Amino acid sequence: MPSMTSRGRGRRTISEINMVPFIDVMLVLLIIFMVTAPLIAPSMISLPSVGKGDKQPDQVVQIIIGKDETLALKLKDQTSPVALKELVRSVRQAQGGVANSAVVISADKSVKYEAVVRVMDTLQRAGVARVGLSVQLAK
C-alpha cells in the first residue's frame, strides 16, 4: 500500500458568513410589516394649545420682583410694595374672595432664579392654586 502523506491540504475553516439565511429572515419580516402596517389605525392625540384655557381668570394679581429682589403687588393699576413675610396675606386680601383669580409673577431678567422660586414656594405652601410666570417674547 502506498503511504499517504499529507501535504497540508487538510480541512480549512470557512471564514465567510453565509448571508442567505439572514436575507431570508429580513425579507419575511419586511413582508410581515408591509401587510400589517395598513391595518394599524393611527391614534389621535389631543394636545393642549397656547391661549385656549378653559376659563379666563376673573382677576389677575401680579407680583413684581425688581432688580434688587424687592417685591411689589400690582392689582389693576395700583402697585404697592410688600415684604416676603406679608406676601401671602397681601395676595389673599387682593383676591378678596374671588374664586377664579390667578397670581402672575413678573421678574426682571437679571433677578436670580432663586428669588423667583422662593416666591413661588411661599405661594404654594400657602395654598394659592393658580400661579403663573409672565414672560416677554423675544423680538
Secondary structure, 3 states (H helix, E strand, C coil): CCCCCCCCCCCCCCCCCCCHHHHHHHHHHHHHHHHHHHHCCCCCCCCCCCCCCCCCCCEEEEEEECCCCCEEEEECCEEEEECCCCHHHHHHHHHCCCCCEEEEEEECCCCCHHHHHHHHHHHHHCCCCCEEECCCCCC
